[in-house]
Amino acid sequence: MAKGKYADWITDEGLIKLEGYARDGLIDDQVAAKIGIARQTLYEWKKKYPVIDDALKRGKEVVDRHVESCLLKNATGYTYTEDVPMRIKEKYYDEKDRLCEKEKVIVVQVNKQKPAETVAQIFWLKNRKPENWRDKQNIEHSGNIEHTPNPFEQLSPDELRKIAGLET
């Protein structure tokens, strides 16, 4: 596919490639470089040819949804199944009536619980409900702030030491 020609990128094949680039996590600057055009040209194409914009949005949407889903799972915790190898010893008698032992490994499926992650919960809440969960709170104060004067403000260091009992 020739790089840089919009006609090549508005074909079914071209749109699938663009969607794939976005799904791979490439940002617009990287997509533009990948197809051999300037970032500004890609922006112009997105405005002029909505199919290009739609393909890029679809690709990004798939990844964004997947990441959101994973973040939510981590924020709430989940159960998963893990294959765990276990050693089992078998005792048996051989043809000469001797007690023998052999070991074999079997795989057992074990249900495990992934606890909720506090960091994922904080991230989720800060982004979903920033008015309630942001770190920085904007507080307005209307009224006067009274300053209590320091009664020792006019004293010299020597006088302060005498008061503190450090000098005699």
N, C-alpha and C positions, 0 to 999 in steps of 0.2 A: 504494500500500500504506500503510495507516494505520501511523503510527509508534507503537511502544511496546506493541503488543498481541502477546503471545507466539503466539497462534493464527495470526497472519499470518506469523510467522517459522518455524513448524514445517511449513509447506506445502512442496511441492517447489520452487516458485519462491523462497520465502523462504530455504530452506536453500542453494540455489544462490547466492543473493546473499551470504549469510553466508560461505560457502566462498570466494567471490570476494573479499570484503573481506579475509579472512585471507591469501589468495594475493597480494593487493596489498601485503601487508606491514603492515596495520593491526594494532596490538596491541589487547587486550581493551578498554582504556579508549576507544580510538578507535572500535572497532566499536560499543560501547555508545552513544557520542555520535552516531554515524552513524544508528543506528536509533531514537534519541530516548529512550533510557532511561539510568538511572544504572548505573555500573559494578557496584555491588552487585546490582542487579536482574539484570544479565547473568550474574553468578556464580550467582545463585539459579536462573535458567533453565537454566544448564548442568548443575546438579545435578538439577533436577527433570525436564528434558527432554534425555535423552542424545543425541537426534538433533541438537540445537543444538551440543552439545559436540563431537560427531563431525564435524559440518560444518566447524567452526572448526579442528579438528585436521587434517582432510584438506587444507584450504587452506594451513595453515602447513607441513605435511609436504611438499607439492609444492615450495614455495619453498626450504625447508631442504635438500631433496635436490638441487635444482638448484645452490644455492650450494655445498654440499659437493662436488659434482661439479666445479664450476669451480675451487674451491680446490685439489682434488686435482690437476687438470690443471695448474694453475699451479705447484704444488709439485714435480711430476715433469717438467714440460716436455712439449711436444707439437709435432707437425707440422701445418701448415695450408696451404691453397692460397690464393694471392692473385692477383687479376687485375691485371696490370701493363700499362699502355699502352706500346707501343713505336712509334717512328717508323721508317718504312722508306722509303728513297729508291729510286725506280724510274727507270731511265734508258731512254729510248726515242727513236726517230727519228720525227719528224713527217712529214707528206706532202711536205715540201720537203727531206727528208733532213737536217734540222737535229737535232743532239743536244739532247734536252730531258730535263728531270728533274722528277719530281713526287713529292710526299711524301704518304704516307698513314699513318694510325695504325691499328695492329692491337692487339688485346688478347691477351696471352699469359698462360697460367696458370703460376705459378711456385710450387714447393713451398718453404716456408720452415720454419725450426725456431725455436720459441719456447723459449728455455732455461728450465730450472727456476729458480724464484725462491726465494732463501734465506729471505726473510721469510715466504713461504707455508709453507715447510718447518718453520720454527721455530714458527709459529702452530699448524700441524697437530700437531706433536709435543707441544707444551705442553698442548694440549687432549686429545689422544688418550692420551698417556702422561705425565701430570703428575708421577707419582712419580719419573720419570727426568729430566724436562726442565724442571721449573719453575725460575724464577730464584732463588727463595729456598730455601735448603736448611736444614732443621732439623738441627742437629748438637748432640748432647748431649756434655757433657764431665764425666766423673766422675774426680775426683782433685783434687790441689792445684795451684794456680797459684803458682809461686814468683816473688817480686818481687826483682830485683837492685837494691840500693840505689844511688843516685847518689852517687859519692864527692865530687862538687863541690857537693852540696846545701847545705852549711853555709857556703860561701864567699860573700863579698860581690861585687858587680859589679866593684869596683876590684881585688880579689884575682884574679878571673877574667881581667881584662884583662892583669894582670901575667903570669899563667901563659901566656896566649895570645901574649905578646910584643907587645901593643898599647901598653903603657905601659912606660916605663923608670924 
